């Protein structure tokens, strides 16, 4: 099959939901679900009562019904939790997770991809952040069981993904080398995952999906081709894309507004990308038909578009947040700030200014520092040679006790809890609900083209129609 000209971005936590990916795939493009924190997403959706029954329906198709039933017993609440009720917790992932913890991640990856692929013949991908290592093998295995067609990985150097795909499609044990701060040359830290400890008996070998590495330089792309196993293509992401951005090359310089300044060294050499002989897509301010045509004229297979899809009807963005964001777009008041401090990863992170969210200093200051989800924790070597876990968004004294630096705590926000709240899956606590944090690409104002001054919302099909100069569903793959 020809490569899709449009890849829908794998955004945030549950913003690129199965509903959005399904809608985009029905239009003949590549719909992508976010693989970030899918285990927590599944647990909280079940505690909300799974009102349309879709999750429970998907669980009926999981290859090992006993595993699916255990997840259902652990988290499903008939009728949903009462407003303000505390949610049942999920233990934070570690480098030596329990079988039950891994099973939840496997089931979550399966459910999200199964529902995204259901009812059409289009292709579906799943997106992972390389920096979030611990849940990835199990979640990826679940996605493979559901027949995912593409796997996209960025926010790091995804050199180990091809070997994971090779082993998991054969249901073999895999080992993922872990990034551990302060490790010595003699140390070796890895996460092991054995599919048949979760699923029994082994199904037949699975088709290997196409692997697209998300990169911000041609040098990284060339390195992955030479030393990273089988790579099937690239998404070349520029610094105007939403979410996490690669830091500028060279010394960090901030603008008068406090944003990182990107320069000529951050522009990807497309000639070198073409020379690799693999398909690539451009990302970052590519949400227009002109940019799609320009990208293809420059040798790209197409574009990856996030922001336009993030605010459409099918996205997982919580409704009131979406409505307020679109109101700002209509009034010409939308402002996206590339925050160099917000993310515990140390990567710049784009934040949409929106009242009542962590974009406001007073909301950030009022939230007690805590880390109880742990997806963005840094692994570090303790003095006894074991692995420890720390997050620059946790209480400062805890972070310093674990060897962290005080300067790394300044301005850090809890991205994990904030993004779950953005998708309507936030935790309620004694001091109130977790505040959201909304991310967006720099081209948010482009959304106004789809609103056209008359409508207050638009669909994923409208986005595809706009980008391809076609009517909605004219080239659908359903």
Secondary structure as the mmCIF struct_conf table of DSSP 4:
data_model
#
loop_
_struct_conf.conf_type_id
_struct_conf.id
_struct_conf.beg_label_comp_id
_struct_conf.beg_label_asym_id
_struct_conf.beg_label_seq_id
_struct_conf.end_label_comp_id
_struct_conf.end_label_asym_id
_struct_conf.end_label_seq_id
HELX_LH_PP_P HELX_LH_PP_P1 UNK A 2 UNK A 4
BEND BEND1 UNK A 5 UNK A 5
STRN STRN1 UNK A 6 UNK A 8
TURN_TY1_P TURN_TY1_P1 UNK A 12 UNK A 15
BEND BEND2 UNK A 16 UNK A 16
HELX_RH_AL_P HELX_RH_AL_P1 UNK A 18 UNK A 26
TURN_TY1_P TURN_TY1_P2 UNK A 27 UNK A 28
BEND BEND3 UNK A 29 UNK A 29
STRN STRN2 UNK A 30 UNK A 30
STRN STRN3 UNK A 31 UNK A 34
TURN_TY1_P TURN_TY1_P3 UNK A 36 UNK A 37
HELX_RH_AL_P HELX_RH_AL_P2 UNK A 38 UNK A 47
TURN_TY1_P TURN_TY1_P4 UNK A 48 UNK A 49
TURN_TY1_P TURN_TY1_P5 UNK A 51 UNK A 52
BEND BEND4 UNK A 53 UNK A 53
HELX_RH_AL_P HELX_RH_AL_P3 UNK A 54 UNK A 59
TURN_TY1_P TURN_TY1_P6 UNK A 60 UNK A 61
BEND BEND5 UNK A 62 UNK A 63
HELX_RH_AL_P HELX_RH_AL_P4 UNK A 65 UNK A 75
TURN_TY1_P TURN_TY1_P7 UNK A 78 UNK A 79
HELX_LH_PP_P HELX_LH_PP_P2 UNK A 81 UNK A 82
TURN_TY1_P TURN_TY1_P8 UNK A 83 UNK A 84
HELX_LH_PP_P HELX_LH_PP_P3 UNK A 85 UNK A 89
HELX_LH_PP_P HELX_LH_PP_P4 UNK A 91 UNK A 93
TURN_TY1_P TURN_TY1_P9 UNK A 95 UNK A 96
HELX_RH_AL_P HELX_RH_AL_P5 UNK A 99 UNK A 117
TURN_TY1_P TURN_TY1_P10 UNK A 118 UNK A 119
BEND BEND6 UNK A 120 UNK A 120
STRN STRN4 UNK A 124 UNK A 129
TURN_TY1_P TURN_TY1_P11 UNK A 130 UNK A 131
TURN_TY1_P TURN_TY1_P12 UNK A 134 UNK A 135
HELX_RH_AL_P HELX_RH_AL_P6 UNK A 136 UNK A 145
TURN_TY1_P TURN_TY1_P13 UNK A 146 UNK A 147
STRN STRN5 UNK A 150 UNK A 154
BEND BEND7 UNK A 155 UNK A 156
TURN_TY1_P TURN_TY1_P14 UNK A 159 UNK A 160
HELX_RH_AL_P HELX_RH_AL_P7 UNK A 161 UNK A 168
TURN_TY1_P TURN_TY1_P15 UNK A 169 UNK A 171
STRN STRN6 UNK A 174 UNK A 177
STRN STRN7 UNK A 181 UNK A 181
TURN_TY1_P TURN_TY1_P16 UNK A 182 UNK A 182
TURN_TY1_P TURN_TY1_P17 UNK A 185 UNK A 186
STRN STRN8 UNK A 190 UNK A 193
HELX_RH_3T_P HELX_RH_3T_P1 UNK A 195 UNK A 197
TURN_TY1_P TURN_TY1_P18 UNK A 198 UNK A 198
BEND BEND8 UNK A 199 UNK A 201
HELX_LH_PP_P HELX_LH_PP_P5 UNK A 202 UNK A 203
BEND BEND9 UNK A 204 UNK A 204
HELX_LH_PP_P HELX_LH_PP_P6 UNK A 205 UNK A 209
STRN STRN9 UNK A 210 UNK A 215
BEND BEND10 UNK A 216 UNK A 216
HELX_RH_AL_P HELX_RH_AL_P8 UNK A 218 UNK A 227
BEND BEND11 UNK A 228 UNK A 229
STRN STRN10 UNK A 233 UNK A 237
TURN_TY1_P TURN_TY1_P19 UNK A 239 UNK A 240
BEND BEND12 UNK A 241 UNK A 243
STRN STRN11 UNK A 244 UNK A 245
HELX_LH_PP_P HELX_LH_PP_P7 UNK A 246 UNK A 248
BEND BEND13 UNK A 249 UNK A 251
STRN STRN12 UNK A 254 UNK A 254
TURN_TY1_P TURN_TY1_P20 UNK A 256 UNK A 257
BEND BEND14 UNK A 258 UNK A 258
HELX_LH_PP_P HELX_LH_PP_P8 UNK A 259 UNK A 259
STRN STRN13 UNK A 260 UNK A 260
HELX_LH_PP_P HELX_LH_PP_P9 UNK A 261 UNK A 262
HELX_RH_3T_P HELX_RH_3T_P2 UNK A 264 UNK A 266
BEND BEND15 UNK A 267 UNK A 267
HELX_RH_AL_P HELX_RH_AL_P9 UNK A 270 UNK A 275
TURN_TY1_P TURN_TY1_P21 UNK A 276 UNK A 277
BEND BEND16 UNK A 278 UNK A 278
STRN STRN14 UNK A 279 UNK A 283
BEND BEND17 UNK A 284 UNK A 285
BEND BEND18 UNK A 288 UNK A 288
HELX_RH_AL_P HELX_RH_AL_P10 UNK A 289 UNK A 297
TURN_TY1_P TURN_TY1_P22 UNK A 298 UNK A 299
BEND BEND19 UNK A 301 UNK A 301
STRN STRN15 UNK A 302 UNK A 305
HELX_RH_AL_P HELX_RH_AL_P11 UNK A 307 UNK A 310
TURN_TY1_P TURN_TY1_P23 UNK A 311 UNK A 311
BEND BEND20 UNK A 312 UNK A 312
TURN_TY1_P TURN_TY1_P24 UNK A 313 UNK A 314
BEND BEND21 UNK A 315 UNK A 315
BEND BEND22 UNK A 317 UNK A 317
HELX_RH_AL_P HELX_RH_AL_P12 UNK A 319 UNK A 331
TURN_TY1_P TURN_TY1_P25 UNK A 332 UNK A 332
STRN STRN16 UNK A 336 UNK A 339
BEND BEND23 UNK A 340 UNK A 343
TURN_TY1_P TURN_TY1_P26 UNK A 344 UNK A 345
BEND BEND24 UNK A 346 UNK A 347
STRN STRN17 UNK A 348 UNK A 352
TURN_TY1_P TURN_TY1_P27 UNK A 355 UNK A 356
BEND BEND25 UNK A 357 UNK A 357
TURN_TY1_P TURN_TY1_P28 UNK A 358 UNK A 359
BEND BEND26 UNK A 360 UNK A 360
HELX_RH_AL_P HELX_RH_AL_P13 UNK A 361 UNK A 366
BEND BEND27 UNK A 367 UNK A 367
HELX_LH_PP_P HELX_LH_PP_P10 UNK A 368 UNK A 369
BEND BEND28 UNK A 372 UNK A 373
TURN_TY1_P TURN_TY1_P29 UNK A 375 UNK A 376
HELX_LH_PP_P HELX_LH_PP_P11 UNK A 377 UNK A 377
STRN STRN18 UNK A 378 UNK A 381
TURN_TY1_P TURN_TY1_P30 UNK A 383 UNK A 384
BEND BEND29 UNK A 385 UNK A 385
STRN STRN19 UNK A 387 UNK A 390
TURN_TY1_P TURN_TY1_P31 UNK A 392 UNK A 393
BEND BEND30 UNK A 394 UNK A 394
HELX_RH_AL_P HELX_RH_AL_P14 UNK A 396 UNK A 401
TURN_TY1_P TURN_TY1_P32 UNK A 402 UNK A 403
HELX_RH_3T_P HELX_RH_3T_P3 UNK A 406 UNK A 409
TURN_TY1_P TURN_TY1_P33 UNK A 410 UNK A 411
HELX_RH_AL_P HELX_RH_AL_P15 UNK A 415 UNK A 422
TURN_TY1_P TURN_TY1_P34 UNK A 423 UNK A 424
HELX_LH_PP_P HELX_LH_PP_P12 UNK A 426 UNK A 427
STRN STRN20 UNK A 428 UNK A 429
TURN_TY1_P TURN_TY1_P35 UNK A 430 UNK A 431
STRN STRN21 UNK A 432 UNK A 433
HELX_LH_PP_P HELX_LH_PP_P13 UNK A 434 UNK A 436
HELX_RH_3T_P HELX_RH_3T_P4 UNK A 442 UNK A 447
HELX_RH_AL_P HELX_RH_AL_P16 UNK A 448 UNK A 451
TURN_TY1_P TURN_TY1_P36 UNK A 452 UNK A 454
BEND BEND31 UNK A 456 UNK A 456
HELX_RH_AL_P HELX_RH_AL_P17 UNK A 460 UNK A 468
TURN_TY1_P TURN_TY1_P37 UNK A 469 UNK A 469
BEND BEND32 UNK A 470 UNK A 470
TURN_TY1_P TURN_TY1_P38 UNK A 472 UNK A 475
#
